[in-house]
Amino acid sequence: MKNSKELIDLLNLENLGNDNFSGNSVTIGSPHVFGGQVLAQAVNAAYRTIPENRFLHSLHSYFLEAGDLTIPINYHVAEVRDGGSFSTRRVTASQNDKTIFIMAASFHKKEEGFEHQAKLKTGIKQPEELLSWDDMLVQFGDFLPKSMKYFLSIERPIEFKPVRIPNPLQPENLPANEQVWFRLKGEQQKIDFRTKQEILTYISDYNVLNAAFNPNASNYNFGNTQTASLDHSMWFFRDFDFDDWMLFSIESPNAFGAKGLSKGNIFTRDGTLVAAVAQEGLLRPKKAVSNKH
C-alpha cells in the first residue's frame, strides 16, 4: 500500500449479508496478518451495523491466533444492544472456521459534558527535525540488520518519524517510553469521522510495544524475541483531521513473565488529545519459543 486511499480500500469490507463481512490482507513485513489491520477491519464491520448518529468510543479485543495472509478473513457482528444513548457490538474474526480475534466495541451518540485532558509534553522534537523510516532506509540501509532493512523497505500508507532512534549495531537499555510522529501518505481527501477512527485504529498497533522493549533493549530485540499482540484496547475522545503530523506518546509501566504492557496517548500537533491506547504483548526470548502463544 502506498497511500491513504489504498488503506481505506483495504479496510472497507465486503458485505456478505446477515451481519457477516469479508476482508483481505496486505503484509507490513511480518509473515502473519498485521494486528492493526484486523482491529480496523473489525471496527469497519461493527460500524456497518450501527445507526448513523452513534460513534465508536471504546473497543477491547484479544488476538487468539496468527492470521494467514493468503486467505480472506471473515467477520461476524453480534448486535448485542442498542440503548437510548449507547450501542454495543461483538465482532468475531475467523479463518477456516477457526476464531483468530474477538472484539467488543461500544458506540455513543454525541453529548455535551464536562471536559479535561492530559497535556502534550513540552520539548519534544518536531517532525521536521527527524528522520522518517524511509529516510533511515536510504541513509543507513547498507548497515542495518537484514530483518530491519526488509521491514523498512515495505511500502506503507503511513509515514513514521520516531523522536528517538536507537542504534541497532550498539543496542543499549532505554527509558520505558516511545514518541513517534505519524501522518498519512498521499493527497489528503475529506474523510468522515468513522473512517478516520478506522485508520487511527490501524495505526495504533504500530510502535506500541517498543516502550515495553526499551528497558531491556541491550539484551532483547525483535530478532531474538518472539512478539505478538495479545490484547488491544482503545478509547476515542475527540474528532480530528489527518492534515498534519500527529504524535503517539507511549509509556510502559511493566514487563514481567514474558509479557509487556504499554499505554499511550495520541495527540494532534497542537496538543489536542484524540485517543488513548493500551496493549499487552508477548515478549518471549526465543530460547523458550513454543508454537502457540
Buried (B, 14 or more C-beta within 10 A) or exposed (E): BEBBBBBBEBBBBEEEEEBBBBBBBBEBEBEBBBBBBBBBBBBBBBBBBBEEEBBBBBBBBBBBBBBBBEEBBBBBBBEEEBEEEEBBBBBBBBBEEEEBBBBBBBBBBEEEEEEEBEEBEEEBEEBEEBBBBBEBBEEBEEEBEEEBBEBBEBEBBBBBBBBBEBEBEEBEEBEBBBBBBBBBBEEBEEBEEBBBBBBBBBBBBBBBBBBBBBBBBEEBBBEEBBBBBBBBBBBBBEEBEBEEBBBBBBBBEEBEEBBBBBBBBBBBBEEBBBBBBBBBBBBBEEEEEEEEB
